[in-house]
Amino acid sequence: MTPQRDLFAGFERMRREIDELFGDVSERQTGLRGRGFSPSVDVHYVDDPPRAVVRVDLAGVDIRDLALEIRGRQLLIAGERRPAQAAGRLYQQIEIEHGPFRRIVELGADVVADQGRASYEDGVLEVEIPLARPDESVRRVRIGEPGP
């Protein structure tokens, strides 16, 4: 079963890429980095059984700092990557971003939210959500008298 593609599913990715592009320019001009980070996400679909699979790169994030929600065709992933304890350290370079994050992943098909399940191993969150079966039933609609 091939999921029905949502024409607008790619807009969220495009918006993020534009935000990242302009964010990089402002960081170079001001010398300041933004607070928080945006984890990388992969989404693919599997046929047997039909489901969406979302993988999120969350290295260094404690599972207790993660929250997931499914709203319609959106998977919300929120949490926080806490900074390493810096007591007694003299840093030469700091590039690993930390802070709160919130990602909304637009799914390209309707899903059965209450049957979703997630696992977290080696810094990778994997969420599997069964796809909803298309409603192919035929319903007769009675034609009534015109209203007043």
C-alpha positions as CSV (number, residue, x, y, z in Angstrom):
1,M,0.0,0.0,0.0
2,T,1.4,3.3,-1.0
3,P,0.5,6.2,1.2
4,Q,-1.5,9.1,-0.3
5,R,1.0,11.9,-0.6
6,D,0.2,15.3,0.9
7,L,1.1,18.1,-1.5
8,F,2.1,20.4,1.4
9,A,4.3,17.9,3.3
10,G,7.5,19.3,1.9
11,F,6.8,22.9,2.9
12,E,7.8,22.3,6.6
13,R,11.2,21.0,5.4
14,M,11.6,23.9,3.0
15,R,10.7,26.4,5.8
16,R,13.3,24.9,8.1
17,E,15.9,25.1,5.4
18,I,15.2,28.8,4.8
19,D,15.2,29.4,8.6
20,E,18.6,27.6,8.8
21,L,20.0,29.6,5.9
22,F,19.0,33.0,7.2
23,G,19.9,31.9,10.8
24,D,23.5,31.1,9.6
25,V,23.7,34.6,8.0
26,S,22.6,36.3,11.2
27,E,25.0,34.3,13.3
28,R,27.9,35.3,11.1
29,Q,26.9,39.0,11.3
30,T,26.2,39.1,15.1
31,G,28.6,36.4,16.2
32,L,25.7,34.9,18.3
33,R,24.3,31.4,18.0
34,G,20.6,30.8,18.5
35,R,19.3,29.1,21.6
36,G,18.3,25.5,21.2
37,F,18.7,23.3,18.2
38,S,16.6,21.5,15.6
39,P,17.3,17.7,15.5
40,S,17.5,16.0,12.1
41,V,14.6,13.9,11.1
42,D,14.1,11.1,8.5
43,V,10.6,9.9,7.5
44,H,9.8,6.9,5.4
45,Y,6.8,4.5,4.8
46,V,6.7,0.8,5.0
47,D,4.0,-1.4,3.4
48,D,3.9,-4.5,5.6
49,P,2.1,-3.5,7.8
50,P,1.5,0.0,6.3
51,R,3.1,2.5,8.7
52,A,5.0,5.8,8.8
53,V,8.5,5.5,10.4
54,V,10.1,8.6,11.8
55,R,13.8,8.6,12.9
56,V,15.2,11.5,14.9
57,D,18.8,12.2,15.7
58,L,18.8,13.1,19.4
59,A,22.4,12.3,20.5
60,G,22.9,13.4,24.1
61,V,19.3,13.9,24.9
62,D,18.0,12.0,28.0
63,I,14.8,10.0,27.3
64,R,13.2,11.7,30.4
65,D,13.6,15.1,28.5
66,L,11.5,14.0,25.5
67,A,7.8,14.3,24.7
68,L,5.8,13.1,21.7
69,E,2.3,14.0,20.5
70,I,0.4,13.1,17.4
71,R,-2.2,15.6,16.1
72,G,-3.9,14.6,12.8
73,R,-1.0,14.3,10.3
74,Q,1.5,16.0,12.6
75,L,4.0,14.4,14.9
76,L,5.3,16.8,17.6
77,I,8.7,16.1,19.1
78,A,9.8,18.3,22.0
79,G,12.5,18.1,24.6
80,E,15.8,19.5,25.7
81,R,19.5,18.7,25.3
82,R,21.2,19.8,28.4
83,P,24.7,21.2,28.2
84,A,27.7,19.2,29.5
85,Q,28.8,20.1,33.0
86,A,31.6,22.7,32.5
87,A,33.0,22.9,36.0
88,G,36.8,22.6,35.8
89,R,36.9,22.6,32.0
90,L,38.7,25.0,29.7
91,Y,37.0,24.8,26.3
92,Q,38.8,25.5,23.1
93,Q,35.7,25.0,21.0
94,I,32.0,24.5,21.6
95,E,29.8,23.4,18.6
96,I,27.4,20.9,20.1
97,E,24.1,22.8,20.4
98,H,22.0,22.4,23.4
99,G,18.8,23.8,24.8
100,P,15.1,23.2,24.2
101,F,13.8,22.0,20.9
102,R,10.4,21.5,19.2
103,R,10.0,19.8,15.8
104,I,6.7,19.3,14.0
105,V,6.9,16.5,11.4
106,E,4.3,16.7,8.7
107,L,3.2,13.2,7.7
108,G,2.1,12.5,4.2
109,A,-0.8,10.2,5.1
110,D,-3.5,9.8,7.7
111,V,-2.4,7.7,10.7
112,V,-3.9,5.8,13.6
113,A,-2.5,7.9,16.5
114,D,-3.4,5.7,19.4
115,Q,-1.5,2.8,17.9
116,G,1.8,4.7,17.5
117,R,4.9,3.4,19.4
118,A,8.4,4.7,20.0
119,S,11.8,3.4,21.0
120,Y,15.0,5.3,21.8
121,E,18.4,3.7,21.4
122,D,21.9,5.0,20.9
123,G,20.6,8.6,20.6
124,V,18.1,7.8,17.9
125,L,14.4,8.1,18.5
126,E,12.3,5.9,16.2
127,V,8.5,6.4,16.1
128,E,6.2,4.0,14.1
129,I,2.6,5.0,13.4
130,P,0.2,2.7,11.5
131,L,-1.4,4.3,8.5
132,A,-5.2,4.7,8.5
133,R,-7.1,2.6,6.0
134,P,-8.8,4.8,3.4
135,D,-12.5,5.0,3.9
136,E,-13.8,3.5,0.6
137,S,-17.4,2.9,1.8
138,V,-20.2,4.3,-0.3
139,R,-22.9,6.3,1.3
140,R,-26.2,7.3,-0.2
141,V,-27.2,10.9,0.5
142,R,-30.9,11.6,0.5
143,I,-31.9,14.7,-1.4
144,G,-34.4,16.8,0.6
145,E,-36.7,19.6,-0.1
146,P,-35.1,23.0,-0.4
147,G,-35.1,25.0,2.8
148,P,-37.0,28.3,3.4
